Amino acid sequence: MNCKVEKPIISGDIVCPSNKSYTHRALFLALLADGKSLIKNVLKSKDTDATINACKNFGAEIKETGDDVTINSSGESKLHANVIDAANSGTTIRIAASIAALSDGKAVLSGDQSLQKRPMQPLLDALECLGSQCSSSNGKPPTSFSGKL
């Protein structure tokens, strides 16, 4: 018996699973980009919802369609609300702190009781070394930022 094995041709699309960490970063990067950004296959969670709300408070226009998020931004942080609630998301509050330091005006970053127990002082110290004006209660949220780097 003769048998011939041929190399098959494989084709198709691969969709990577959603990732919370990448979703946070993609949303904040889109906020800092000038123009329209489309982020596909975002991971939806309470934490990423906190990031979406933070981006809105920093001036982005956001449209959610299924697992995709479209962000229109001027590329500059323009506070629409003085208090930004990061809920229970440590990633949201830490990245938002850096963006708040780039914003004109005063911003207060806060969150739920659990988030208010997490340390922020090392990040605040680093931002102050760059010229940011920030303060907190014992190095934990809520944290305040005023002025612009």
N, C-alpha and C positions, 0 to 999 in steps of 0.2 A: 504494500500500500504506500502510495506517495502522498505526502501532505505538504501543502504550501501555506505558510503563514505570512501575510502581508502586513506591513505597517499601516495601522488605521489613521485616518485623518480625524483629528478632534477639533471641534470648533464650538464656540458659544461664548457666553458672557459669564463672568464671575462677579458676584456682588459680595463684597466683604461685609461681615456682620457689623452692625452699628457698634460704636464705642463711645462711652460717656466722656472719657478724657479727651479724645479727638474732637467730639462735638463741642465741648466747652471752648477749646482753643480755636476751632474753625469759626465759631460764632463771634468771639472777641476779635479775631483777625479781620473778619468781614466788617465789624464795626470800625476798625481802624483803616480800612481800605476806602478809597474814594470811588464811589459809584455803586454798581449793583453786583452783588455776589449771590450765587446759588449754591447752597450746601445740600447735597443729596444724602439720603439715607441716614438722617440724624437719629441719635438715640433719644427717645423721649422719656424723661423722668422728671421727678420733682426738682432735682438738681439742675438739669439742663433748662427746665422752665424758669428757674431763678436766674440763670444766665441770660435767657431771652429777655426777661423783664429788666435786668440790669442794662442790657444793650439798648432797650427802648428808652430807659431813663437817661442814658448817655446820648440820646438823640437819633438813634437808628429807626428807620421805618422797616417793620418786619411783617412778612406774610408767610403763614404756615399753610402748606398744602400737602396733606398726607405726611410722608416721612421727609419731605423737602422743606427747606426754609430759604426764603429770598430776603436778603437784607440790602436796603438802600441806605447809604451813609455818605456824609460829606468827607469822611476821613478824619474828622476832628471830633473830639468829645465835647458835646454841648449839653450840659445838665438840663433835664426837663423836670426833675424832682430832686430835692435836696437829700432825701433819705432813700437809700437803696437797700432793700431787704434781700439778703442772700439766702434766706430761709435756713436750711441746714447744710448748705454747700460750701465746704472749705475751699474748693477750687474757685468757685464764683467769687467769694469775698477776697481771696488773695489776688487774683488777676484784676478784679474790679478796683482794688486798692491802687494798683499801678496806673490804671486808666484814670482814676479819680485824681491822682497827682498830676495828670496832664490836662485836667479840666480847669476852666475858669470858674470862679465861684466857690461855694462851700458845698461839700458833699459829706454825708454821714453814711457809713456802711454798717449795717447791723444784720441780725439774724435771730434765729430762735434761741432758746435757753442753752441748748447743747453747743451751738456755734459760739455763743458768748463766753464759753469756757476755753476756747482754743487759743493758743498763743499766736500773736501777730507781731510781737515786738521786734524779732529779727528783720522782718520785712519793713516795718516802719523805720527802723534804724537805717536800713539800706536806702530807703526813699529819702530820709532826712539828709543823708550824706550827699545825695544828688541835688538837694536844695528844696525838697518838698516840705510843706508845713503840715505836719500831721500830729494827732494826739489820740490817746486812748485811755481807758481806765485799766491800769495795771497791765498794759500790753495786750489787752484782749478787747474784742468788739464790745460795744460799738466804737468805731474809729472815725475820726473827723479829718478832713483834708480841706485846706483852703489855699487859694493861689494856684499858680500854674508853674510847673517845672519849665 
